[in-house]
Amino acid sequence: MENMIYTDYMIPRKIQEDIEEAFGKEKAPVLIKALEHGLNQLQKKNKEQRLLFKSEIKEEVTKDLVTKELFQSEIRRLEEKIDLKIEQKGEEVKNSLTKWMIGLFMAQVAVFIGIFQLLIR
């Protein structure tokens, strides 16, 4: 057991001693090496499956996400729409104020003519 090759997954010393006790010192290294090899293979497969699972999750999440360019173009479109609405409302207010100013001017002229006629008589 002293010249064992260390791998990613090593069986704990207590379990190695139990295996030596159960199977003998001659057979134990072969069994321990086989167990470690099997555990290493399982660990590699687990890593591969985790990477695949992560990749699938990333793909699933990103397919529903909006790209930065799409988001920015939508923001620009909304800004243009808002600017257009503001311009339209500004024109409506301007037209309304113009109508009121003309109406008030005509009322002032009518009052002025009325007062003028009263003063002339």
Wavefront OBJ file of the C-alpha trace (Angstrom):
o trace
v 0.000 0.000 0.000
v 2.998 2.326 0.416
v 3.694 2.583 -3.336
v 0.076 3.465 -4.201
v -0.650 6.038 -6.869
v -2.760 8.878 -5.505
v -5.810 9.735 -7.574
v -8.531 12.391 -7.357
v -10.585 10.131 -5.157
v -8.788 8.294 -2.383
v -10.495 5.837 -0.082
v -10.071 6.948 3.560
v -7.364 5.179 5.556
v -9.842 3.608 8.005
v -11.755 1.965 5.114
v -8.475 0.747 3.586
v -7.571 -0.875 6.895
v -11.008 -2.500 7.114
v -10.625 -3.882 3.556
v -7.112 -5.224 4.401
v -8.516 -6.862 7.497
v -11.426 -8.415 5.589
v -9.583 -9.549 2.418
v -5.978 -9.783 3.546
v -2.966 -7.571 2.875
v -2.209 -9.213 -0.488
v -5.664 -8.845 -2.064
v -6.629 -5.519 -0.468
v -4.498 -3.228 -2.725
v -6.100 -4.650 -5.858
v -9.599 -4.190 -4.439
v -8.805 -0.688 -3.143
v -7.309 0.293 -6.485
v -10.388 -1.036 -8.311
v -12.709 0.832 -5.927
v -10.759 4.052 -6.355
v -10.785 3.654 -10.134
v -14.560 3.096 -10.066
v -15.080 6.099 -7.812
v -12.874 8.239 -10.077
v -14.939 7.180 -13.104
v -18.140 8.061 -11.259
v -16.666 11.415 -10.276
v -15.693 12.176 -13.891
v -19.144 11.172 -15.121
v -20.694 13.351 -12.420
v -18.581 16.332 -13.564
v -19.605 15.756 -17.176
v -23.269 15.540 -16.222
v -23.009 18.707 -14.125
v -21.447 20.583 -17.044
v -24.164 19.314 -19.370
v -26.854 20.249 -16.851
v -25.348 23.720 -16.378
v -25.224 24.163 -20.130
v -28.872 23.125 -20.484
v -29.945 25.497 -17.716
v -27.962 28.359 -19.244
v -29.515 27.694 -22.647
v -33.016 27.516 -21.140
v -32.552 30.753 -19.210
v -30.894 32.720 -21.997
v -33.458 31.803 -24.644
v -36.053 33.771 -22.666
v -33.770 36.744 -22.012
v -33.831 39.854 -24.139
v -30.577 40.864 -25.773
v -29.060 44.213 -24.887
v -29.479 45.469 -28.461
v -33.150 44.491 -28.573
v -33.752 46.143 -25.208
v -32.028 49.366 -26.289
v -33.907 49.479 -29.595
v -37.210 49.034 -27.752
v -36.258 51.859 -25.360
v -35.429 54.125 -28.339
v -38.761 53.247 -29.974
v -40.629 54.088 -26.776
v -38.700 57.354 -26.370
v -39.614 58.361 -29.925
v -43.251 57.491 -29.274
v -43.245 59.567 -26.079
v -41.568 62.501 -27.858
v -44.215 62.348 -30.600
v -47.029 62.333 -28.022
v -45.444 65.309 -26.229
v -45.195 67.200 -29.516
v -48.833 66.412 -30.333
v -50.009 67.555 -26.909
v -47.865 70.691 -27.222
v -49.527 71.494 -30.545
v -52.972 70.905 -29.034
v -52.197 73.234 -26.112
v -50.752 75.838 -28.470
v -53.866 75.713 -30.696
v -56.145 75.898 -27.681
v -54.254 78.909 -26.265
v -54.361 80.626 -29.644
v -58.142 80.173 -29.798
v -58.528 81.557 -26.269
v -56.296 84.522 -27.029
v -58.288 85.351 -30.178
v -61.550 84.988 -28.217
v -60.290 87.240 -25.422
v -58.999 89.787 -27.905
v -62.399 89.871 -29.655
v -64.127 90.250 -26.271
v -61.834 93.154 -25.389
v -62.521 94.808 -28.750
v -66.279 94.361 -28.210
v -66.041 95.863 -24.703
v -63.887 98.711 -26.011
v -66.402 99.464 -28.816
v -69.255 99.327 -26.306
v -67.530 101.730 -23.956
v -66.554 103.963 -26.857
v -70.185 104.125 -28.070
v -71.361 105.012 -24.581
v -68.858 107.838 -24.346
v -69.719 109.256 -27.780
v -73.478 109.594 -27.138
l 1 2 3 4 5 6 7 8 9 10 11 12 13 14 15 16 17 18 19 20 21 22 23 24 25 26 27 28 29 30 31 32 33 34 35 36 37 38 39 40 41 42 43 44 45 46 47 48 49 50 51 52 53 54 55 56 57 58 59 60 61 62 63 64 65 66 67 68 69 70 71 72 73 74 75 76 77 78 79 80 81 82 83 84 85 86 87 88 89 90 91 92 93 94 95 96 97 98 99 100 101 102 103 104 105 106 107 108 109 110 111 112 113 114 115 116 117 118 119 120 121
